[in-house]
């Protein structure tokens, strides 16, 4: 008698293999959510475990996303009075120099 169930009970079901191209097609959706984690046990995670190129790509994209996010953070600190004073002095100096250039010698 031949059994249709050749799998052992309790053994994990093999994950479908995906190619690098299939994996990379799903990256925009992964990074669009802002959550750059890939759930364990998914075909994406299984591919990352076996493909160094895609693993490196995801690490690079995660780094880029983190750096871009940091650029968007607002700074709560205002420039000091000394900075504003230096800006004002520079503007005044430039205005004085421009006015001097406009006056023709007699």
Secondary structure, 3 states (H helix, E strand, C coil): CCCCCCCCCCCCCCCCCCCHHHHHHCHHHHHHCCCCCCCCCCHHHHHHHHCHHHHHHHHHHHHHHHHHHHHHCCCCCCCCHHHHHHHHHHHHHHHHHHHHHHCCCC
